């Protein structure tokens, strides 16, 4: 396995956050504070990737919607009435 160089950073935490990290290490859930931070960063990276994918889907949907032509007026009450009818159980 190839050794990865690590960089040391200083991070400020609230007393509550520091206590929770200490508890996680003391309980054996994590080997070190660094392991907790790396895990948190992996989760953050995943969330950012998901956010980027969702944003791209929204952009695509917006573009497709704009390209689909002009909209037309809709009577709100009639539209909602139709939706409710579609949801009601059919006998």
N, CA, C and O of each residue as an XYZ file, in Angstrom:
364
protein
N       0.842     -1.176      0.000
C       0.000      0.000      0.000
C       0.891      1.245      0.000
O       1.873      1.311      0.740
N       0.547      2.215     -0.823
C       1.329      3.432     -0.963
C       1.053      4.372      0.205
O      -0.105      4.614      0.545
N       2.094      4.896      0.813
C       1.943      5.819      1.935
C       1.466      7.167      1.416
O       1.963      7.675      0.411
N       0.503      7.731      2.113
C      -0.035      9.032      1.744
C       0.494     10.056      2.730
O       0.448      9.844      3.941
N       0.996     11.169      2.209
C       1.472     12.209      3.120
C       0.277     12.931      3.715
O      -0.710     13.201      3.031
N       0.381     13.235      4.978
C      -0.691     13.915      5.698
C      -0.265     15.355      5.971
O       0.921     15.655      6.111
N      -1.245     16.220      6.041
C      -0.998     17.624      6.359
C      -1.681     17.923      7.678
O      -2.829     17.530      7.885
N      -1.004     18.601      8.558
C      -1.565     18.957      9.852
C      -2.274     20.305      9.740
O      -1.724     21.273      9.215
N      -3.505     20.345     10.245
C      -4.295     21.573     10.255
C      -4.757     21.846     11.674
O      -4.882     20.927     12.483
N      -5.005     23.091     11.966
C      -5.583     23.462     13.249
C      -7.065     23.723     13.025
O      -7.440     24.482     12.131
N      -7.902     23.096     13.836
C      -9.347     23.231     13.697
C      -9.912     23.662     15.042
O      -9.560     23.105     16.081
N     -10.788     24.655     15.014
C     -11.441     25.113     16.239
C     -12.789     24.425     16.374
O     -13.577     24.387     15.429
N     -13.046     23.884     17.556
C     -14.300     23.187     17.831
C     -14.969     23.787     19.048
O     -14.313     24.377     19.907
N     -16.274     23.631     19.115
C     -16.979     24.020     20.329
C     -16.644     22.986     21.406
O     -16.223     21.875     21.086
N     -16.827     23.340     22.667
C     -16.591     22.356     23.727
C     -17.439     21.095     23.545
O     -16.975     19.990     23.825
N     -18.666     21.255     23.081
C     -19.541     20.104     22.858
C     -18.969     19.190     21.774
O     -18.950     17.970     21.932
N     -18.502     19.788     20.668
C     -17.931     18.994     19.585
C     -16.671     18.264     20.055
O     -16.481     17.084     19.761
N     -15.823     18.972     20.780
C     -14.596     18.351     21.289
C     -14.936     17.200     22.240
O     -14.282     16.158     22.213
N     -15.948     17.388     23.073
C     -16.369     16.341     23.997
C     -16.906     15.125     23.274
O     -16.628     13.989     23.660
N     -17.670     15.363     22.232
C     -18.220     14.234     21.462
C     -17.113     13.477     20.754
O     -17.158     12.250     20.657
N     -16.113     14.205     20.257
C     -14.987     13.524     19.622
C     -14.229     12.683     20.643
O     -13.860     11.540     20.369
N     -14.003     13.251     21.806
C     -13.300     12.513     22.869
C     -14.079     11.259     23.233
O     -13.493     10.185     23.371
N     -15.382     11.382     23.389
C     -16.221     10.227     23.718
C     -16.127      9.148     22.638
O     -16.066      7.959     22.950
N     -16.115      9.562     21.366
C     -16.052      8.599     20.266
C     -14.719      7.855     20.264
O     -14.674      6.657     19.981
N     -13.646      8.554     20.576
C     -12.330      7.910     20.636
C     -12.245      7.024     21.880
O     -11.777      5.888     21.806
N     -12.697      7.546     23.019
C     -12.639      6.788     24.274
C     -13.459      5.498     24.207
O     -13.090      4.490     24.808
N     -14.574      5.536     23.472
C     -15.436      4.358     23.373
C     -14.900      3.332     22.372
O     -15.377      2.199     22.318
N     -13.911      3.737     21.588
C     -13.345      2.834     20.591
C     -14.031      2.902     19.241
O     -13.676      2.158     18.327
N     -15.017      3.792     19.102
C     -15.688      3.931     17.808
C     -14.725      4.448     16.742
O     -14.849      4.104     15.566
N     -13.779      5.263     17.151
C     -12.745      5.794     16.266
C     -11.400      5.643     16.968
O     -11.310      5.652     18.195
N     -10.359      5.503     16.151
C      -9.015      5.347     16.707
C      -8.409      6.685     17.125
O      -7.560      6.735     18.015
N      -8.845      7.767     16.482
C      -8.252      9.076     16.774
C      -9.191     10.194     16.326
O     -10.158      9.974     15.598
N      -8.867     11.397     16.789
C      -9.619     12.573     16.334
C      -9.465     12.759     14.828
O     -10.407     13.155     14.141
N      -8.270     12.469     14.326
C      -8.033     12.615     12.887
C      -8.932     11.690     12.086
O      -9.427     12.064     11.023
N      -9.143     10.490     12.593
C     -10.021      9.553     11.894
C     -11.446     10.103     11.838
O     -12.125      9.951     10.822
N     -11.901     10.734     12.907
C     -13.239     11.326     12.935
C     -13.341     12.442     11.899
O     -14.323     12.521     11.161
N     -12.342     13.291     11.847
C     -12.360     14.408     10.903
C     -12.328     13.890      9.469
O     -13.052     14.404      8.615
N     -11.504     12.883      9.192
C     -11.461     12.329      7.838
C     -12.815     11.718      7.458
O     -13.269     11.868      6.323
N     -13.456     11.031      8.408
C     -14.779     10.464      8.151
C     -15.792     11.570      7.868
O     -16.606     11.457      6.952
N     -15.735     12.630      8.654
C     -16.648     13.761      8.445
C     -16.417     14.403      7.077
O     -17.371     14.787      6.401
N     -15.168     14.517      6.676
C     -14.865     15.105      5.372
C     -15.341     14.207      4.226
O     -15.804     14.710      3.202
N     -15.233     12.895      4.388
C     -15.753     11.985      3.361
C     -17.260     12.170      3.211
O     -17.775     12.220      2.094
N     -17.965     12.271      4.340
C     -19.416     12.491      4.284
C     -19.743     13.823      3.631
O     -20.687     13.909      2.845
N     -18.985     14.855      3.939
C     -19.179     16.174      3.337
C     -18.956     16.105      1.825
O     -19.727     16.673      1.052
N     -17.884     15.399      1.407
C     -17.610     15.268     -0.020
C     -18.754     14.547     -0.728
O     -19.157     14.943     -1.822
N     -19.277     13.492     -0.108
C     -20.412     12.775     -0.691
C     -21.623     13.692     -0.829
O     -22.296     13.690     -1.860
N     -21.898     14.476      0.217
C     -23.034     15.394      0.171
C     -22.858     16.424     -0.938
O     -23.819     16.765     -1.627
N     -21.643     16.917     -1.111
C     -21.376     17.898     -2.164
C     -21.547     17.276     -3.545
O     -22.051     17.931     -4.457
N     -21.134     16.022     -3.713
C     -21.324     15.336     -4.991
C     -22.803     15.168     -5.292
O     -23.237     15.394     -6.422
N     -23.577     14.775     -4.295
C     -25.021     14.611     -4.470
C     -25.660     15.949     -4.811
O     -26.524     16.025     -5.684
N     -25.236     16.993     -4.128
C     -25.769     18.332     -4.396
C     -25.481     18.753     -5.838
O     -26.342     19.333     -6.498
N     -24.278     18.465     -6.325
C     -23.916     18.828     -7.697
C     -24.768     18.048     -8.699
O     -25.203     18.604     -9.707
N     -25.006     16.767     -8.427
C     -25.844     15.949     -9.311
C     -27.272     16.480     -9.316
O     -27.885     16.606    -10.377
N     -27.803     16.791     -8.138
C     -29.167     17.321     -8.063
C     -29.283     18.654     -8.778
O     -30.278     18.909     -9.457
N     -28.282     19.504     -8.636
C     -28.300     20.795     -9.317
C     -28.286     20.604    -10.831
O     -28.988     21.314    -11.551
N     -27.498     19.657    -11.315
C     -27.463     19.379    -12.744
C     -28.819     18.871    -13.226
O     -29.263     19.248    -14.310
N     -29.480     18.028    -12.445
C     -30.822     17.548    -12.809
C     -31.806     18.716    -12.890
O     -32.624     18.782    -13.807
N     -31.722     19.635    -11.928
C     -32.604     20.803    -11.952
C     -32.332     21.679    -13.168
O     -33.263     22.161    -13.813
N     -31.059     21.883    -13.478
C     -30.721     22.694    -14.656
C     -31.257     22.055    -15.929
O     -31.794     22.738    -16.801
N     -31.104     20.732    -16.026
C     -31.587     20.017    -17.206
C     -33.104     20.121    -17.299
O     -33.645     20.363    -18.378
N     -33.796     19.939    -16.168
C     -35.263     20.020    -16.165
C     -35.708     21.432    -16.542
O     -36.679     21.594    -17.281
N     -35.019     22.440    -16.048
C     -35.352     23.822    -16.385
C     -35.180     24.060    -17.890
O     -36.047     24.643    -18.541
N     -34.060     23.604    -18.424
C     -33.781     23.780    -19.849
C     -34.828     23.065    -20.696
O     -35.325     23.615    -21.678
N     -35.158     21.834    -20.306
C     -36.177     21.081    -21.043
C     -37.536     21.774    -20.945
O     -38.284     21.830    -21.921
N     -37.845     22.294    -19.778
C     -39.109     23.000    -19.610
C     -39.187     24.240    -20.468
O     -40.209     24.499    -21.103
N     -38.105     25.014    -20.491
C     -38.084     26.223    -21.332
C     -38.201     25.859    -22.810
O     -38.846     26.570    -23.581
N     -37.578     24.758    -23.199
C     -37.588     24.346    -24.605
C     -38.927     23.733    -25.025
O     -39.197     23.585    -26.217
N     -39.758     23.379    -24.053
C     -41.016     22.699    -24.388
C     -42.080     23.656    -24.904
O     -43.143     23.216    -25.344
N     -41.815     24.940    -24.858
C     -42.769     25.903    -25.409
C     -43.411     26.755    -24.333
O     -43.093     26.662    -23.148
N     -44.317     27.577    -24.790
C     -45.016     28.477    -23.883
C     -45.957     27.715    -22.968
O     -46.545     26.703    -23.350
N     -46.082     28.215    -21.774
C     -47.038     27.635    -20.841
C     -48.440     28.125    -21.162
O     -48.633     28.998    -22.008
N     -49.390     27.559    -20.486
C     -50.768     28.008    -20.682
C     -51.407     28.221    -19.318
O     -51.044     27.552    -18.351
N     -52.350     29.140    -19.234
C     -52.999     29.414    -17.951
C     -53.713     28.169    -17.417
O     -54.274     27.377    -18.174
N     -53.673     28.027    -16.116
C     -54.324     26.887    -15.469
C     -55.203     27.425    -14.345
O     -54.776     28.260    -13.548
N     -56.432     26.935    -14.297
C     -57.319     27.279    -13.187
C     -56.905     26.422    -11.995
O     -57.022     25.197    -12.028
N     -56.429     27.068    -10.961
C     -55.897     26.373     -9.791
C     -56.916     25.425     -9.185
O     -56.587     24.280     -8.875
N     -58.122     25.873     -9.016
C     -59.150     25.037     -8.383
C     -59.462     23.794     -9.219
O     -59.575     22.688     -8.689
N     -59.597     23.991    -10.515
C     -59.876     22.860    -11.404
C     -58.699     21.876    -11.429
O     -58.894     20.661    -11.446
N     -57.500     22.410    -11.430
C     -56.315     21.558    -11.441
C     -56.256     20.699    -10.179
O     -56.033     19.491    -10.254
N     -56.458     21.331     -9.017
C     -56.433     20.591     -7.752
C     -57.570     19.583     -7.671
O     -57.398     18.481     -7.150
N     -58.718     19.963     -8.182
C     -59.868     19.048     -8.203
C     -59.523     17.802     -9.020
O     -59.833     16.682     -8.615
N     -58.884     18.004    -10.165
C     -58.475     16.881    -11.013
C     -57.460     15.982    -10.320
O     -57.533     14.758    -10.434
N     -56.514     16.582     -9.602
C     -55.530     15.783     -8.871
C     -56.197     14.942     -7.786
O     -55.862     13.772     -7.601
N     -57.140     15.548     -7.074
C     -57.846     14.814     -6.025
C     -58.637     13.657     -6.606
O     -58.693     12.582     -6.008
N     -59.244     13.859     -7.753
C     -60.006     12.791     -8.401
C     -59.085     11.645     -8.815
O     -59.465     10.479     -8.708
N     -57.896     11.961     -9.280
C     -56.943     10.934     -9.674
C     -56.499     10.106     -8.465
O     -56.237      8.911     -8.601
N     -56.411     10.724     -7.290
C     -55.964     10.041     -6.083
C     -57.046      9.220     -5.420
O     -56.754      8.274     -4.689
N     -58.297      9.574     -5.671
C     -59.387      8.872     -4.975
C     -59.462      7.436     -5.479
O     -59.235      7.176     -6.661
N     -59.785      6.488     -4.567
C     -59.861      5.081     -4.968
C     -60.983      4.867     -5.970
O     -62.081      5.410     -5.848
N     -60.666      4.067     -6.948
C     -61.660      3.786     -7.998
C     -62.404      2.501     -7.627
O     -61.808      1.516     -7.192
N     -63.705      2.544     -7.810
C     -64.550      1.396     -7.459
C     -64.919      0.642     -8.697
O     -65.629     -0.361     -8.620
